[in-house]
Every structure is written in structure tokens, then in C-alpha cells.
Amino acid sequence: MGQGSRPDRVADQIRAEVSSMISRDLQDPGIGFVTITRVQVSPDLQHARVFYTSLGDSAARKNTTRALEHASSFMRREIGQRLRLRRSPELEFIFDESIGHQDRIEQLLQELKAEPAAGTDTNDDDSD
């Protein structure tokens, strides 16, 4: 296949459709500002893990998780109709921790970068 495997293509389509549904079709106030980061689909196309991030504290995150789980049956039905799949995959929403990890790594790298610069300034004063 020239354009990649079917599960990868279906995952990309599911990501686009879920993002569209969250922004346009869902009216649940429990869903805050949500970004779908990626989707992993099983080889048999029966299960889809939808990774997302959201703004807010842990309470807002719990509300968003609850609202997404509540809306999953609606989204599953809509995905089946929009993508014309024989069987629409079961959606599992998972909070994407990788964004937080990336931010922490970036913060640590910035701190390491700043330390040698501060250390060389004090060494230069001692050598005079």
C-alpha cells in the first residue's frame, strides 16, 4: 500500500472527526478546552484509543474525562456513519500525559542551560 496502513488512515480520520464533534456537536458544559493529540486504532479496527489534553486543574480534567466518556456512544455512532465503517470502533479516552512530560523536560533543559552560564561568570571573576 502506497499511503500507509489502514489502521493509521482510520486513526487520522477518527482524530479529525472527534475533534470536529467536540468543537461543533457536543453541547456538554463539562467538556472544557480539549485538544485531541493522537488516536491509536487496533489492527482489527474494533478499538480506538483517543488521547487528549485539556486546560484547567485536576477537577476540570475529571469533569472533562467524565463528559467525554458520557458522549462516547454518541461519537461512536457518528463516526460509524461519517466514515462509513462496517463496525465503528469502541472509543477509549485517555488523558495524554506526554505533553506535561515534554514541558518538564524543556524546563529542565532550560535550567541546565542557565547553570553553566552562571557558573562561567563566577569562574571568570576568580581567575583575575
OpenMM code with the backbone's topology and positions (N, CA, C; nanometers):
from openmm import Vec3, app, unit

residues = "MET GLY GLN GLY SER ARG PRO ASP ARG VAL ALA ASP GLN ILE ARG ALA GLU VAL SER SER MET ILE SER ARG ASP LEU GLN ASP PRO GLY ILE GLY PHE VAL THR ILE THR ARG VAL GLN VAL SER PRO ASP LEU GLN HIS ALA ARG VAL PHE TYR THR SER LEU GLY ASP SER ALA ALA ARG LYS ASN THR THR ARG ALA LEU GLU HIS ALA SER SER PHE MET ARG ARG GLU ILE GLY GLN ARG LEU ARG LEU ARG ARG SER PRO GLU LEU GLU PHE ILE PHE ASP GLU SER ILE GLY HIS GLN ASP ARG ILE GLU GLN LEU LEU GLN GLU LEU LYS ALA GLU PRO ALA ALA GLY THR ASP THR ASN ASP ASP ASP SER ASP".split()
positions = [
    Vec3(0.0839, -0.1186, 0.0000),
    Vec3(0.0000, 0.0000, 0.0000),
    Vec3(0.0876, 0.1238, 0.0000),
    Vec3(0.0568, 0.2162, -0.0853),
    Vec3(0.1398, 0.3330, -0.1013),
    Vec3(0.1189, 0.4401, 0.0029),
    Vec3(0.0009, 0.4458, 0.0640),
    Vec3(-0.0285, 0.5572, 0.1535),
    Vec3(-0.0374, 0.5177, 0.2999),
    Vec3(0.0230, 0.4068, 0.3391),
    Vec3(0.0218, 0.3685, 0.4796),
    Vec3(-0.0809, 0.2621, 0.5081),
    Vec3(-0.0804, 0.2131, 0.6302),
    Vec3(-0.1711, 0.1056, 0.6660),
    Vec3(-0.3112, 0.1587, 0.6971),
    Vec3(-0.4067, 0.0720, 0.6829),
    Vec3(-0.5466, 0.1107, 0.7057),
    Vec3(-0.5710, 0.1592, 0.8481),
    Vec3(-0.5232, 0.0923, 0.9527),
    Vec3(-0.5480, 0.1455, 1.0882),
    Vec3(-0.4944, 0.2877, 1.1082),
    Vec3(-0.3810, 0.3185, 1.0472),
    Vec3(-0.3264, 0.4537, 1.0597),
    Vec3(-0.4158, 0.5562, 0.9896),
    Vec3(-0.4649, 0.5204, 0.8727),
    Vec3(-0.5542, 0.6120, 0.7993),
    Vec3(-0.6855, 0.6312, 0.8737),
    Vec3(-0.7414, 0.5222, 0.9268),
    Vec3(-0.8655, 0.5318, 1.0028),
    Vec3(-0.8427, 0.6141, 1.1293),
    Vec3(-0.7284, 0.5965, 1.1946),
    Vec3(-0.6966, 0.6746, 1.3148),
    Vec3(-0.6933, 0.8236, 1.2841),
    Vec3(-0.6335, 0.8610, 1.1718),
    Vec3(-0.6296, 1.0024, 1.1334),
    Vec3(-0.7707, 1.0563, 1.1080),
    Vec3(-0.8540, 0.9769, 1.0443),
    Vec3(-0.9914, 1.0202, 1.0177),
    Vec3(-1.0712, 1.0311, 1.1475),
    Vec3(-1.0516, 0.9369, 1.2377),
    Vec3(-1.1207, 0.9427, 1.3668),
    Vec3(-1.0771, 1.0652, 1.4447),
    Vec3(-0.9480, 1.0959, 1.4438),
    Vec3(-0.8983, 1.2144, 1.5141),
    Vec3(-0.9656, 1.3400, 1.4610),
    Vec3(-0.9751, 1.3512, 1.3299),
    Vec3(-1.0384, 1.4687, 1.2692),
    Vec3(-1.1871, 1.4762, 1.3046),
    Vec3(-1.2564, 1.3634, 1.2996),
    Vec3(-1.3995, 1.3631, 1.3283),
    Vec3(-1.4290, 1.3905, 1.4756),
    Vec3(-1.3514, 1.3303, 1.5651),
    Vec3(-1.3737, 1.3537, 1.7080),
    Vec3(-1.3469, 1.5004, 1.7411),
    Vec3(-1.2406, 1.5569, 1.6846),
    Vec3(-1.2119, 1.6998, 1.7072),
    Vec3(-1.3270, 1.7858, 1.6587),
    Vec3(-1.3781, 1.7531, 1.5421),
    Vec3(-1.4907, 1.8285, 1.4863),
    Vec3(-1.6151, 1.8158, 1.5745),
    Vec3(-1.6447, 1.6963, 1.6191),
    Vec3(-1.7634, 1.6757, 1.7036),
    Vec3(-1.7513, 1.7498, 1.8362),
    Vec3(-1.6323, 1.7473, 1.8953),
    Vec3(-1.6140, 1.8161, 2.0233),
    Vec3(-1.6342, 1.9657, 2.0069),
    Vec3(-1.5821, 2.0207, 1.8993),
    Vec3(-1.5925, 2.1660, 1.8817),
    Vec3(-1.7294, 2.2109, 1.8321),
    Vec3(-1.8018, 2.1254, 1.7589),
    Vec3(-1.9264, 2.1707, 1.6968),
    Vec3(-2.0529, 2.1046, 1.7506),
    Vec3(-2.0473, 1.9747, 1.7764),
    Vec3(-2.1700, 1.9000, 1.8020),
    Vec3(-2.2014, 1.8780, 1.9494),
    Vec3(-2.1008, 1.8663, 2.0331),
    Vec3(-2.1251, 1.8386, 2.1749),
    Vec3(-2.1571, 1.9677, 2.2485),
    Vec3(-2.2646, 1.9649, 2.3234),
    Vec3(-2.3074, 2.0836, 2.3972),
    Vec3(-2.2866, 2.0675, 2.5476),
    Vec3(-2.2092, 1.9689, 2.5878),
    Vec3(-2.1872, 1.9411, 2.7293),
    Vec3(-2.0961, 2.0475, 2.7901),
    Vec3(-2.1428, 2.1189, 2.8939),
    Vec3(-2.0577, 2.2209, 2.9558),
    Vec3(-1.9394, 2.1615, 3.0323),
    Vec3(-1.9437, 2.0313, 3.0612),
    Vec3(-1.8336, 1.9667, 3.1319),
    Vec3(-1.7094, 1.9523, 3.0469),
    Vec3(-1.7275, 1.9588, 2.9153),
    Vec3(-1.6127, 1.9481, 2.8261),
    Vec3(-1.5512, 2.0863, 2.8124),
    Vec3(-1.4313, 2.0996, 2.8637),
    Vec3(-1.3615, 2.2271, 2.8551),
    Vec3(-1.2898, 2.2402, 2.7213),
    Vec3(-1.1792, 2.3095, 2.7229),
    Vec3(-1.0981, 2.3258, 2.6033),
    Vec3(-1.0163, 2.1983, 2.5853),
    Vec3(-1.0538, 2.1169, 2.4880),
    Vec3(-0.9933, 1.9854, 2.4667),
    Vec3(-0.9229, 1.9840, 2.3322),
    Vec3(-0.8041, 1.9249, 2.3305),
    Vec3(-0.7291, 1.9035, 2.2070),
    Vec3(-0.7032, 1.7543, 2.1932),
    Vec3(-0.7403, 1.6992, 2.0791),
    Vec3(-0.7131, 1.5587, 2.0509),
    Vec3(-0.5714, 1.5518, 1.9957),
    Vec3(-0.4829, 1.4824, 2.0669),
    Vec3(-0.3423, 1.4786, 2.0264),
    Vec3(-0.3126, 1.3648, 1.9302),
    Vec3(-0.3722, 1.2486, 1.9541),
    Vec3(-0.3496, 1.1355, 1.8640),
    Vec3(-0.4542, 1.0288, 1.8898),
    Vec3(-0.4644, 0.9365, 1.7942),
    Vec3(-0.5565, 0.8237, 1.8064),
    Vec3(-0.4811, 0.6989, 1.7653),
    Vec3(-0.4952, 0.5935, 1.8433),
    Vec3(-0.4380, 0.4632, 1.8093),
    Vec3(-0.5541, 0.3672, 1.7869),
    Vec3(-0.5533, 0.3019, 1.6698),
    Vec3(-0.6589, 0.2080, 1.6358),
    Vec3(-0.5991, 0.0681, 1.6313),
    Vec3(-0.6718, -0.0289, 1.6866),
    Vec3(-0.6249, -0.1672, 1.6842),
    Vec3(-0.6254, -0.2188, 1.5399),
    Vec3(-0.5445, -0.3191, 1.5108),
    Vec3(-0.5379, -0.3715, 1.3732),
    Vec3(-0.6719, -0.4203, 1.3188),
    Vec3(-0.7606, -0.4671, 1.4072),
    Vec3(-0.8913, -0.5129, 1.3606),
    Vec3(-0.9953, -0.4002, 1.3542),
    Vec3(-0.9547, -0.2775, 1.3836),
    Vec3(-1.0384, -0.1565, 1.3774),
    Vec3(-1.1562, -0.1603, 1.4755),
    Vec3(-1.1461, -0.2387, 1.5818),
    Vec3(-1.2559, -0.2501, 1.6774),
    Vec3(-1.2393, -0.1606, 1.7993),
    Vec3(-1.1171, -0.1155, 1.8271),
    Vec3(-1.0907, -0.0318, 1.9438),
    Vec3(-1.0060, 0.0884, 1.9017),
    Vec3(-1.0413, 0.2037, 1.9557),
    Vec3(-0.9649, 0.3253, 1.9279),
    Vec3(-0.9346, 0.3949, 2.0599),
    Vec3(-0.8071, 0.4194, 2.0827),
    Vec3(-0.7651, 0.4976, 2.1989),
    Vec3(-0.7480, 0.6410, 2.1531),
    Vec3(-0.8254, 0.7294, 2.2128),
    Vec3(-0.8233, 0.8708, 2.1765),
    Vec3(-0.7501, 0.9447, 2.2874),
    Vec3(-0.6325, 0.9979, 2.2552),
    Vec3(-0.5522, 1.0715, 2.3524),
    Vec3(-0.5852, 1.2199, 2.3406),
    Vec3(-0.6048, 1.2847, 2.4546),
    Vec3(-0.6432, 1.4253, 2.4544),
    Vec3(-0.5717, 1.5004, 2.5661),
    Vec3(-0.5676, 1.6311, 2.5510),
    Vec3(-0.5218, 1.7190, 2.6573),
    Vec3(-0.6311, 1.8218, 2.6818),
    Vec3(-0.6293, 1.8813, 2.7996),
    Vec3(-0.7274, 1.9846, 2.8306),
    Vec3(-0.6646, 2.0865, 2.9247),
    Vec3(-0.7193, 2.2044, 2.9217),
    Vec3(-0.6729, 2.3096, 3.0111),
    Vec3(-0.7481, 2.3003, 3.1425),
    Vec3(-0.6850, 2.3464, 3.2471),
    Vec3(-0.7510, 2.3506, 3.3767),
    Vec3(-0.6829, 2.2624, 3.4790),
    Vec3(-0.7369, 2.2684, 3.6002),
    Vec3(-0.6805, 2.1910, 3.7103),
    Vec3(-0.7320, 2.0472, 3.7061),
    Vec3(-0.6998, 1.9707, 3.8090),
    Vec3(-0.7378, 1.8291, 3.8113),
    Vec3(-0.8897, 1.8107, 3.8176),
    Vec3(-0.9609, 1.9010, 3.8836),
    Vec3(-1.1069, 1.8906, 3.8890),
    Vec3(-1.1676, 1.9109, 3.7504),
    Vec3(-1.1162, 2.0087, 3.6767),
    Vec3(-1.1646, 2.0327, 3.5404),
    Vec3(-1.1314, 1.9138, 3.4510),
    Vec3(-1.0158, 1.8550, 3.4741),
    Vec3(-0.9753, 1.7382, 3.3959),
    Vec3(-1.0686, 1.6206, 3.4225),
    Vec3(-1.1077, 1.6001, 3.5486),
    Vec3(-1.2007, 1.4916, 3.5816),
    Vec3(-1.3366, 1.5148, 3.5176),
    Vec3(-1.3832, 1.6400, 3.5180),
    Vec3(-1.5111, 1.6723, 3.4545),
    Vec3(-1.5051, 1.6465, 3.3045),
    Vec3(-1.3943, 1.6824, 3.2440),
    Vec3(-1.3781, 1.6605, 3.1007),
    Vec3(-1.3763, 1.5115, 3.0693),
    Vec3(-1.3045, 1.4343, 3.1490),
    Vec3(-1.2986, 1.2893, 3.1287),
    Vec3(-1.4371, 1.2282, 3.1404),
    Vec3(-1.5098, 1.2692, 3.2417),
    Vec3(-1.6459, 1.2169, 3.2629),
    Vec3(-1.7362, 1.2545, 3.1457),
    Vec3(-1.7275, 1.3773, 3.0996),
    Vec3(-1.8122, 1.4215, 2.9889),
    Vec3(-1.7773, 1.3493, 2.8584),
    Vec3(-1.6484, 1.3276, 2.8341),
    Vec3(-1.6088, 1.2559, 2.7127),
    Vec3(-1.6553, 1.1104, 2.7167),
    Vec3(-1.6435, 1.0464, 2.8318),
    Vec3(-1.6909, 0.9090, 2.8448),
    Vec3(-1.8419, 0.9016, 2.8253),
    Vec3(-1.9131, 1.0011, 2.8752),
    Vec3(-2.0579, 1.0060, 2.8595),
    Vec3(-2.0966, 1.0235, 2.7122),
    Vec3(-2.0193, 1.0991, 2.6386),
    Vec3(-2.0502, 1.1274, 2.4978),
    Vec3(-1.9917, 1.0237, 2.4020),
    Vec3(-1.9198, 0.9259, 2.4534),
    Vec3(-1.8504, 0.8313, 2.3653),
    Vec3(-1.9457, 0.7495, 2.2788),
    Vec3(-2.0619, 0.7107, 2.3302),
    Vec3(-2.1556, 0.6327, 2.2485),
    Vec3(-2.2097, 0.7156, 2.1327),
    Vec3(-2.2402, 0.8441, 2.1586),
    Vec3(-2.2833, 0.9336, 2.0509),
    Vec3(-2.1736, 0.9478, 1.9455),
    Vec3(-2.0502, 0.9697, 1.9917),
    Vec3(-1.9394, 0.9875, 1.8974),
    Vec3(-1.9123, 0.8596, 1.8197),
    Vec3(-1.9241, 0.7467, 1.8840),
    Vec3(-1.9027, 0.6189, 1.8150),
    Vec3(-2.0046, 0.6017, 1.7021),
    Vec3(-2.1305, 0.6298, 1.7316),
    Vec3(-2.2360, 0.6190, 1.6302),
    Vec3(-2.2104, 0.7155, 1.5143),
    Vec3(-2.1726, 0.8383, 1.5463),
    Vec3(-2.1452, 0.9387, 1.4428),
    Vec3(-2.0251, 0.8995, 1.3566),
    Vec3(-1.9207, 0.8463, 1.4195),
    Vec3(-1.8014, 0.8048, 1.3432),
    Vec3(-1.8376, 0.6925, 1.2474),
    Vec3(-1.9181, 0.5986, 1.2925),
    Vec3(-1.9619, 0.4905, 1.2053),
    Vec3(-2.0358, 0.5413, 1.0837),
    Vec3(-2.1204, 0.6421, 1.1018),
    Vec3(-2.1961, 0.6986, 0.9901),
    Vec3(-2.1081, 0.7844, 0.8996),
    Vec3(-2.0246, 0.8696, 0.9595),
    Vec3(-1.9438, 0.9620, 0.8805),
    Vec3(-1.8335, 0.8921, 0.8022),
    Vec3(-1.7721, 0.7903, 0.8611),
    Vec3(-1.6619, 0.7207, 0.7946),
    Vec3(-1.7087, 0.5972, 0.7192),
    Vec3(-1.8367, 0.5659, 0.7321),
    Vec3(-1.8961, 0.4502, 0.6643),
    Vec3(-1.8205, 0.3214, 0.6941),
    Vec3(-1.7970, 0.2994, 0.8205),
    Vec3(-1.7308, 0.1774, 0.8644),
    Vec3(-1.8362, 0.0707, 0.8910),
    Vec3(-1.8021, -0.0531, 0.8623),
    Vec3(-1.8946, -0.1638, 0.8878),
    Vec3(-1.9261, -0.1722, 1.0366),
    Vec3(-1.8227, -0.1675, 1.1182),
    Vec3(-1.8393, -0.1631, 1.2636),
    Vec3(-1.7557, -0.0474, 1.3150),
    Vec3(-1.8187, 0.0425, 1.3845),
    Vec3(-1.7427, 0.1560, 1.4365),
    Vec3(-1.6664, 0.1129, 1.5612),
    Vec3(-1.5444, 0.1636, 1.5783),
    Vec3(-1.4617, 0.1212, 1.6912),
    Vec3(-1.5134, 0.1746, 1.8244),
    Vec3(-1.4867, 0.0988, 1.9286),
    Vec3(-1.5177, 0.1425, 2.0630),
    Vec3(-1.4143, 0.2480, 2.1020),
    Vec3(-1.4594, 0.3624, 2.1512),
    Vec3(-1.3705, 0.4740, 2.1836),
    Vec3(-1.3312, 0.4701, 2.3308),
    Vec3(-1.2029, 0.4840, 2.3549),
    Vec3(-1.1495, 0.4929, 2.4908),
    Vec3(-1.0715, 0.6237, 2.4996),
    Vec3(-1.1151, 0.7126, 2.5864),
    Vec3(-1.0498, 0.8425, 2.6011),
    Vec3(-0.9445, 0.8347, 2.7100),
    Vec3(-0.8232, 0.8784, 2.6764),
    Vec3(-0.7095, 0.8729, 2.7677),
    Vec3(-0.6435, 1.0100, 2.7712),
    Vec3(-0.6253, 1.0620, 2.8922),
    Vec3(-0.5564, 1.1905, 2.9052),
    Vec3(-0.4103, 1.1721, 2.8654),
    Vec3(-0.3616, 1.2567, 2.7781),
    Vec3(-0.2255, 1.2460, 2.7241),
    Vec3(-0.1271, 1.3149, 2.8181),
    Vec3(-0.0532, 1.2355, 2.8920),
    Vec3(0.0452, 1.2867, 2.9873),
    Vec3(0.1733, 1.3325, 2.9186),
    Vec3(0.1930, 1.2947, 2.7932),
    Vec3(0.3198, 1.3236, 2.7257),
    Vec3(0.3455, 1.4739, 2.7115),
    Vec3(0.2415, 1.5537, 2.6996),
    Vec3(0.2593, 1.6985, 2.6876),
    Vec3(0.3199, 1.7542, 2.8162),
    Vec3(0.2702, 1.7098, 2.9297),
    Vec3(0.3257, 1.7539, 3.0583),
    Vec3(0.4696, 1.7103, 3.0748),
    Vec3(0.4996, 1.5884, 3.0285),
    Vec3(0.6373, 1.5389, 3.0365),
    Vec3(0.7291, 1.6223, 2.9471),
    Vec3(0.6814, 1.6584, 2.8304),
    Vec3(0.7616, 1.7403, 2.7394),
    Vec3(0.7895, 1.8771, 2.8003),
    Vec3(0.6894, 1.9350, 2.8633),
    Vec3(0.7088, 2.0648, 2.9286),
    Vec3(0.8125, 2.0546, 3.0406),
    Vec3(0.8056, 1.9476, 3.1181),
    Vec3(0.9009, 1.9290, 3.2282),
    Vec3(1.0428, 1.9103, 3.1754),
    Vec3(1.0585, 1.8335, 3.0689),
    Vec3(1.1908, 1.8137, 3.0085),
    Vec3(1.2442, 1.9460, 2.9548),
    Vec3(1.1591, 2.0237, 2.8917),
    Vec3(1.2007, 2.1546, 2.8392),
    Vec3(1.2446, 2.2455, 2.9541),
    Vec3(1.1715, 2.2434, 3.0645),
    Vec3(1.2072, 2.3247, 3.1805),
    Vec3(1.3432, 2.2831, 3.2364),
    Vec3(1.3660, 2.1522, 3.2473),
    Vec3(1.4945, 2.1033, 3.2982),
    Vec3(1.6091, 2.1406, 3.2053),
    Vec3(1.5867, 2.1309, 3.0753),
    Vec3(1.6911, 2.1689, 2.9799),
    Vec3(1.7239, 2.3178, 2.9896),
    Vec3(1.6223, 2.4001, 3.0079),
    Vec3(1.6460, 2.5435, 3.0242),
    Vec3(1.7254, 2.5719, 3.1509),
    Vec3(1.6943, 2.4993, 3.2581),
    Vec3(1.7684, 2.5177, 3.3829),
    Vec3(1.9135, 2.4752, 3.3665),
    Vec3(1.9364, 2.3629, 3.2979),
    Vec3(2.0736, 2.3175, 3.2738),
    Vec3(2.1509, 2.4150, 3.1861),
    Vec3(2.0835, 2.4724, 3.0904),
    Vec3(2.1471, 2.5694, 3.0017),
    Vec3(2.1856, 2.6967, 3.0788),
    Vec3(2.1008, 2.7351, 3.1729),
    Vec3(2.1267, 2.8561, 3.2511),
    Vec3(2.2374, 2.8346, 3.3543),
    Vec3(2.2522, 2.7148, 3.4095),
    Vec3(2.3534, 2.6880, 3.5127),
    Vec3(2.4966, 2.7081, 3.4642),
    Vec3(2.5389, 2.6532, 3.3494),
    Vec3(2.6772, 2.6749, 3.3057),
    Vec3(2.7083, 2.8215, 3.2778),
    Vec3(2.6103, 2.8946, 3.2278),
    Vec3(2.6322, 3.0366, 3.2008),
    Vec3(2.6585, 3.1110, 3.3318),
    Vec3(2.5839, 3.0773, 3.4351),
    Vec3(2.6054, 3.1406, 3.5654),
    Vec3(2.7368, 3.0922, 3.6260),
    Vec3(2.7720, 2.9662, 3.6050),
    Vec3(2.8957, 2.9105, 3.6588),
    Vec3(3.0185, 2.9695, 3.5927),
    Vec3(3.0154, 2.9995, 3.4650),
    Vec3(3.1320, 3.0559, 3.3965),
    Vec3(3.1552, 3.1997, 3.4381),
    Vec3(3.0488, 3.2709, 3.4722),
    Vec3(3.0657, 3.4085, 3.5172),
    Vec3(3.1417, 3.4132, 3.6485),
    Vec3(3.1128, 3.3243, 3.7405),
    Vec3(3.1808, 3.3252, 3.8697),
    Vec3(3.3243, 3.2765, 3.8551),
    Vec3(3.3498, 3.1847, 3.7636),
    Vec3(3.4856, 3.1358, 3.7408),
    Vec3(3.5742, 3.2451, 3.6787),
    Vec3(3.5180, 3.3260, 3.5935),
    Vec3(3.5941, 3.4331, 3.5313),
    Vec3(3.6385, 3.5355, 3.6343),
    Vec3(3.5547, 3.5627, 3.7341),
    Vec3(3.5907, 3.6585, 3.8376),
    Vec3(3.7036, 3.6044, 3.9252),
    Vec3(3.7052, 3.4725, 3.9497),
    Vec3(3.8070, 3.4124, 4.0332),
    Vec3(3.9438, 3.4113, 3.9650),
    Vec3(3.9494, 3.4045, 3.8324),
    Vec3(4.0761, 3.3939, 3.7619),
    Vec3(4.1507, 3.5269, 3.7559),
    Vec3(4.0880, 3.6371, 3.7837),
    Vec3(4.1545, 3.7681, 3.7775),
    Vec3(4.2455, 3.7941, 3.8911),
] * unit.nanometer
topology = app.Topology()
chain = topology.addChain("A")
for resn in residues:
    res = topology.addResidue(resn, chain)
    for name in ("N", "CA", "C"):
        topology.addAtom(name, app.Element.getBySymbol(name[0]), res)
